[in-house]
Amino acid sequence: MIPTIRKLKRLHPVILSTLLLLLLILTPPYKDLVAQAHNGSGKTTCFVLGMLSRVDPKRKIPQAICICPTRELAQQNHAVFVKMGKYTGITSISYASRDGFRDDSERIMKEIQRSSGGCQVLLFSATFDEAVKAFVSRVIKDGNQIFVKKEELTLEKVKQYKVQCPDELSKVESLTEEGYECTSVHGALKQEDRDKIIKEFKDGLTKVLMTTDLLARGFDQRQVNLVINYDLPIKHDNPSEPDCELYLRRVGRTGRFGSKGAVFNFLCTDRDRSVMEKIERHFQHHIPEIRNWRSEEDFEAALKDAGLL
């Protein structure tokens, strides 16, 4: 039975958006779909359910492929596929990783088009910069497209704050001296070490994870309620300009699926302050300031405002 509009309006906005996207995916003639959605809004659930629904478990051949830009995201999506697949009778789910995401994506899709006569392409992302838009224009010719206005992308449940620090040294936090178990992860580590560190954090054995932008995309842990931008993300070819898409991805590691979260942005130099102002203008979102970086009371007030204390 198809739910009435009145019943749909009672659903959580995340669940409602997932259902609407699934309708687009599963309704003949199965058009391609380019969908932008907020971080933590259920994109993974949507395309996983869509792919599993299109697979016939009786046919023992590859029928769907999910291509991810990072190894950690591929592992995470694989876990979701396995968890949901057991309810559909689909148990043969594997993953592999290699370099060359963009080139491989285009090559694989062209090969499928050539050998099988076509496939339904689903492209999901929280951000669509110019490089991604150019990629979309090459691989999607006639599909449904859903985009979000940039001023609507900042997460309502995530409180963001600016913290003016007098110098670089004042940005350093002696967390281990305060009794916190801390670990760090970056791309130069061996894969098995990265896996071990991330698993320890997911299992709650460590409470603080310091990372590069390796985990800025798709790292989905609902217990993450605080993100600290030690440095603001900038364009590598123009350090005076912010990388707004990357900022949004960092912020989106908290506030998953409507949960509450907070972000502290450390600012030190005039360039930091200029970059922060440009981020605020880009998203048309004012970010309040922690006035006294030494005041525990000011930080506690901010965390209370974010609903975390």
Secondary structure, DSSP 4 states (H G I P E B T S, - for coil): -PPPHHHHHTS-HHHHHHHHHHHHHHSTT--EEEEE--TTSSHHHHHHHHHHHH--TTS-S-------SSHHHHHHHHHHHHHHHTTTT---------S-HHHHHHHHHHHHHHHHS----EEEES---HHHHHHHHHH-SSEEEE---GGG-S-TTEEEEEEE-SSGGGG---TGGGT--EEEE-TTS-HHHHHHHHHHHHTTS-SEEEE-GGGTTT---TT--EEEESS--EETTEEEEE-HHHHHHHHTTSSGGG--EEEEEEE-SHHHHHHHHHHHHHHT----EES-TT-HHHHHHHHHHTT--
